[in-house]
Amino acid sequence: MARLFDPIDLHPSLRLKNRVVMPPMLRNHAGADGVVTQEVIQHYVARADGGVGLIIVEATYVREDGKLSPRQLGISKDTHIEPLSRLAGAIREHGAAAAIQIHHAGGVADPKTIGGHGVAPSADAFPGPDGPRELTTAEAHQLAALFGAAAGRARAAGFDAVELHGAHGFLVNQFLSPATNHRHDQYGGGPDGRLRFALECVQAMREAAGNDYPIIVRISAIEERPNGLTLEDSCQIARALESAGACAIHVSASLSSPRDYEPGHLVPLAAGIKQAVSVPIIAVGKLHDPELANRVIEEGRADLVAVGSQLLKQPDWPQRAAAVLDQEV
């Protein structure tokens, strides 16, 4: 029976010292042009020192029109590689594996930040004077290729893995969801069409970074909105992503409003996806209680546990949790 601080092979090329994951959380501390700063490095080094097994660096934009904020990290240019390599190297030197999330905000990109209208699978899903324009079929294919280029930069920068952000209402999720994808070309029209963009992203990532490079995909297992994704939909999506080459599925959700959720409220979703695939599953959702986090692993409901806000408060949470559980980091 596995425990929270047991090692795990996330991929044949990536063995983690424990099952604690720092999920991507936007901090908006990048410098000009999305470049890594010393502030960014210090932030992640503190969590690596605290005993995290895997750090997934916050969402980095693959193209400037997908930015959420002026100080978001970028991975859209080759000039980003060297600063990112300093970040990846620092994380690894301090004992954690380093992954990085690649991202495009799609229809919810900030118009002020990007200096105009964004892009989306379907413009009518984002009404309003500042709403995005709809991507053409050719543009959608070209944008998927940019995720591939970003994955190639992640590998060149020395990251152990890359995560495709397919959750939380951003571009990949917008293509996957019937609530935001009203297209009638090859990228819409039904479940297979809505899946096409995500699968092209993974294919492009494998071509650019190599078939041996670990690719994690984060998904929203449910969407609390009319015509949003259901767990049944997401099980099909997860199976397709596994077949395409994803080495792990990071299970989150798109929830309609902030409220006081119970600890572990998203674990049933992770457990549901785990029944559909054979790759490791990362669970998230108020899992800061060490006993609960350990129980999720022991009961086989997920293979890894992501601890977010608590790591912002307590960078050494893994060491504290290991002491409570009488395990070793």
Secondary structure, 3 states (H helix, E strand, C coil): CCCCCCCEEEECCEEECCCEEECCCCCCCCCHHHCCCHHHHHHHHHHHHCCCCEEEEEEEECCHHHCCCCCCCECCCHHHHHHHHHHHHHHHHCCCEEEEEEECCHHHCCHHHHCCCCEECCHHHCCCCCCCEECCHHHHHHHHHHHHHHHHHHHHCCCCEEEEEECCCCHHHHHHCCCCCCCCCCCCCCHHHHHHHHHHHHHHHHHHHCCCCCEEEEEEEEECCCCCCCHHHHHHHHHHHHHHCCCEEEEEEECCCCCCCCCCCCHHHHHHHHCCCCCCEEECCCCCCHHHHHHHHHCCCCCEEECCHHHHHCCCHHHHHHHHHCCCC
